[in-house]
Amino acid sequence: MILATKPVNEKERLADLLSLNLSADSKKDQFGKIVMILAECLNVPMAYVSSIESEKQKIQSSCGLSFGESDRSTSFCGHTILQKKPLIVEDTLKDERFFDNPMVISGPKIRFYAGFPLVSMLGFQIGALCIADIVPRKLSEKQLEIFETIGNLLVQRIRMFKLDSIQEQIKTSQKKLSELNDELNQKNKYFKSLFGQYMSESLLNSLLNDKKATELGGEERYATVLISDLRGFTKLSEEHKPSVIVNIINL
């Protein structure tokens, strides 16, 4: 037996696989329909969709299998993801990679295997669409065409999962941006209400729209300064509360 090796882009491949969340119920339901159709069309006792994780082969959906995962190194799919084209093994006992594989010499005793590599939108081999039988067999041209057609349809479906995820992220970002924009508008209204009592509207808008307007350092310009005094102001301020004085000044 030859153990399946790991791709050179293994870290990126696993990250892409994780982002797809293939174990979600809605996705597993779709996988279930596909493997059922595939098993019926090709008249095979076993059909399944698997993903190749860090150390395990995870069966996302199956027809005819009694287990949900197996060791990655001894899995057929571990070999499938290492190539671009379908892996077809007409008789596992005559293939040095699998003749003494645990799934060949004991349950489910696979003698025929075909795996279609599932390629994500980012180009990573994340798993396989598989069919298997307990006796050796050879796919006809028509059967191979059906297998590859359904495999390609599943690849497109998985890529749509990624697009759906991206669209959801965009919607979340747009919602967050809208909330931040509303918060900014509320703050601007507050500042206008607060400082509008002490400066002109044009000056206030300039401060709100131009960050440099509030930087320290100032600017040089010609200006006229008027210094004045109010007759009797000292006596007036001694006799009344500050709030009254302010109201008088603002008349």
KOLFILUM-700253 format. One record per residue (C-alpha): residue number from 1; z, y, x; chain. Coordinates in steps of 0.05 Angstrom, whole numbers, padded with zeros to 5 digits. Layout:
N
k  up  north  east  c
NUM  Z  Y  X  A
...
//
This chain:
251
k  up  north  east  c
1  00000  00000  00000  A
2  -00017  00070  00024  A
3  00032  00124  00000  A
4  00004  00188  -00030  A
5  00010  00247  00017  A
6  00023  00320  -00004  A
7  -00030  00375  -00004  A
8  -00027  00429  00049  A
9  -00016  00481  -00006  A
10  00042  00442  -00037  A
11  00090  00501  -00043  A
12  00040  00544  -00081  A
13  00017  00484  -00123  A
14  00088  00470  -00146  A
15  00100  00544  -00163  A
16  00037  00544  -00206  A
17  00056  00479  -00240  A
18  00126  00507  -00257  A
19  00096  00570  -00287  A
20  00055  00529  -00336  A
21  00116  00496  -00368  A
22  00077  00434  -00389  A
23  00139  00402  -00419  A
24  00140  00451  -00477  A
25  00137  00414  -00544  A
26  00075  00452  -00567  A
27  00037  00431  -00504  A
28  00061  00359  -00506  A
29  00036  00354  -00577  A
30  -00034  00374  -00554  A
31  -00031  00324  -00496  A
32  -00010  00269  -00545  A
33  -00072  00280  -00588  A
34  -00117  00279  -00526  A
35  -00090  00213  -00498  A
36  -00094  00180  -00567  A
37  -00167  00200  -00574  A
38  -00183  00178  -00502  A
39  -00150  00110  -00511  A
40  -00189  00099  -00576  A
41  -00256  00122  -00549  A
42  -00253  00080  -00485  A
43  -00215  00022  -00515  A
44  -00160  00021  -00461  A
45  -00087  00001  -00472  A
46  -00060  00058  -00430  A
47  -00077  00132  -00428  A
48  -00032  00188  -00405  A
49  -00026  00259  -00378  A
50  00018  00266  -00316  A
51  00040  00323  -00273  A
52  00057  00313  -00200  A
53  00123  00348  -00184  A
54  00161  00353  -00118  A
55  00183  00280  -00113  A
56  00165  00251  -00182  A
57  00106  00237  -00226  A
58  00124  00263  -00295  A
59  00089  00233  -00355  A
60  00077  00291  -00403  A
61  00048  00247  -00457  A
62  00025  00175  -00460  A
63  -00003  00118  -00500  A
64  00017  00048  -00477  A
65  00069  00067  -00424  A
66  00143  00054  -00430  A
67  00168  00102  -00376  A
68  00171  00177  -00370  A
69  00169  00186  -00295  A
70  00160  00148  -00230  A
71  00162  00161  -00155  A
72  00108  00208  -00134  A
73  00093  00171  -00069  A
74  00075  00106  -00105  A
75  00039  00138  -00164  A
76  -00036  00132  -00175  A
77  -00037  00206  -00196  A
78  -00008  00225  -00128  A
79  -00074  00201  -00099  A
80  -00115  00232  -00154  A
81  -00093  00303  -00140  A
82  -00118  00297  -00068  A
83  -00191  00296  -00089  A
84  -00237  00339  -00131  A
85  -00273  00283  -00168  A
86  -00244  00229  -00213  A
87  -00210  00171  -00177  A
88  -00238  00105  -00203  A
89  -00205  00039  -00182  A
90  -00241  -00019  -00215  A
91  -00193  -00072  -00187  A
92  -00127  -00049  -00157  A
93  -00117  -00116  -00122  A
94  -00179  -00102  -00080  A
95  -00158  -00032  -00060  A
96  -00113  -00026  00001  A
97  -00079  00035  -00028  A
98  -00053  -00002  -00089  A
99  -00056  -00078  -00082  A
100  00020  -00084  -00072  A
101  00039  -00022  -00112  A
102  00101  -00032  -00156  A
103  00060  -00014  -00218  A
104  00009  -00067  -00200  A
105  00053  -00126  -00181  A
106  00103  -00112  -00237  A
107  00103  -00073  -00302  A
108  00058  -00045  -00328  A
109  00014  -00088  -00281  A
110  -00044  -00040  -00274  A
111  -00109  -00074  -00252  A
112  -00156  -00017  -00270  A
113  -00144  00058  -00262  A
114  -00184  00121  -00272  A
115  -00154  00190  -00261  A
116  -00186  00258  -00274  A
117  -00153  00313  -00231  A
118  -00127  00372  -00272  A
119  -00142  00438  -00237  A
120  -00104  00500  -00258  A
121  -00134  00569  -00267  A
122  -00110  00586  -00196  A
123  -00146  00525  -00168  A
124  -00087  00479  -00156  A
125  -00088  00404  -00171  A
126  -00027  00399  -00215  A
127  -00035  00330  -00245  A
128  -00083  00281  -00277  A
129  -00111  00254  -00341  A
130  -00109  00178  -00333  A
131  -00131  00113  -00365  A
132  -00110  00044  -00344  A
133  -00118  -00029  -00362  A
134  -00083  -00095  -00345  A
135  -00150  -00127  -00327  A
136  -00205  -00104  -00278  A
137  -00262  -00066  -00310  A
138  -00319  -00020  -00296  A
139  -00336  00043  -00336  A
140  -00406  00049  -00363  A
141  -00444  00114  -00353  A
142  -00429  00133  -00425  A
143  -00355  00117  -00417  A
144  -00351  00157  -00353  A
145  -00385  00216  -00387  A
146  -00335  00213  -00444  A
147  -00277  00209  -00395  A
148  -00302  00269  -00354  A
149  -00317  00310  -00417  A
150  -00247  00301  -00445  A
151  -00218  00314  -00375  A
152  -00256  00380  -00371  A
153  -00234  00400  -00441  A
154  -00161  00387  -00420  A
155  -00171  00430  -00358  A
156  -00196  00487  -00401  A
157  -00137  00478  -00448  A
158  -00088  00482  -00389  A
159  -00122  00545  -00364  A
160  -00113  00575  -00433  A
161  -00039  00562  -00426  A
162  -00039  00607  -00365  A
163  -00078  00662  -00401  A
164  -00030  00658  -00460  A
165  00028  00666  -00411  A
166  -00005  00727  -00378  A
167  -00018  00758  -00446  A
168  00054  00748  -00466  A
169  00077  00782  -00401  A
170  00030  00840  -00415  A
171  00060  00848  -00485  A
172  00130  00847  -00457  A
173  00112  00899  -00404  A
174  00079  00944  -00457  A
175  00141  00939  -00500  A
176  00186  00957  -00442  A
177  00141  01015  -00423  A
178  00143  01041  -00494  A
179  00219  01037  -00494  A
180  00223  01075  -00429  A
181  00175  01128  -00456  A
182  00218  01137  -00518  A
183  00279  01143  -00474  A
184  00245  01196  -00431  A
185  00224  01236  -00493  A
186  00296  01235  -00519  A
187  00321  01260  -00452  A
188  00269  01316  -00451  A
189  00291  01337  -00521  A
190  00363  01337  -00498  A
191  00348  01380  -00437  A
192  00307  01428  -00478  A
193  00363  01435  -00528  A
194  00415  01444  -00473  A
195  00379  01492  -00426  A
196  00335  01526  -00478  A
197  00395  01570  -00493  A
198  00395  01599  -00423  A
199  00322  01605  -00402  A
200  00253  01618  -00431  A
201  00212  01560  -00459  A
202  00158  01570  -00406  A
203  00208  01565  -00349  A
204  00241  01504  -00381  A
205  00174  01468  -00388  A
206  00158  01484  -00316  A
207  00223  01452  -00293  A
208  00212  01389  -00336  A
209  00140  01379  -00314  A
210  00144  01398  -00241  A
211  00195  01361  -00199  A
212  00185  01408  -00140  A
213  00208  01466  -00183  A
214  00280  01441  -00177  A
215  00279  01427  -00102  A
216  00325  01467  -00056  A
217  00295  01519  -00011  A
218  00267  01568  -00062  A
219  00206  01612  -00049  A
220  00191  01682  -00024  A
221  00166  01733  -00074  A
222  00172  01807  -00090  A
223  00223  01821  -00145  A
224  00262  01878  -00177  A
225  00336  01869  -00187  A
226  00374  01910  -00239  A
227  00449  01915  -00231  A
228  00486  01945  -00289  A
229  00556  01951  -00317  A
230  00581  01953  -00388  A
231  00627  02010  -00404  A
232  00696  01986  -00426  A
233  00679  01913  -00412  A
234  00741  01899  -00371  A
235  00787  01924  -00427  A
236  00746  01887  -00479  A
237  00750  01820  -00441  A
238  00825  01828  -00435  A
239  00834  01836  -00510  A
240  00788  01780  -00535  A
241  00775  01705  -00522  A
242  00717  01686  -00476  A
243  00678  01656  -00535  A
244  00680  01724  -00570  A
245  00656  01760  -00508  A
246  00598  01712  -00500  A
247  00576  01723  -00572  A
248  00579  01799  -00562  A
249  00536  01795  -00498  A
250  00484  01751  -00534  A
251  00475  01800  -00592  A
//
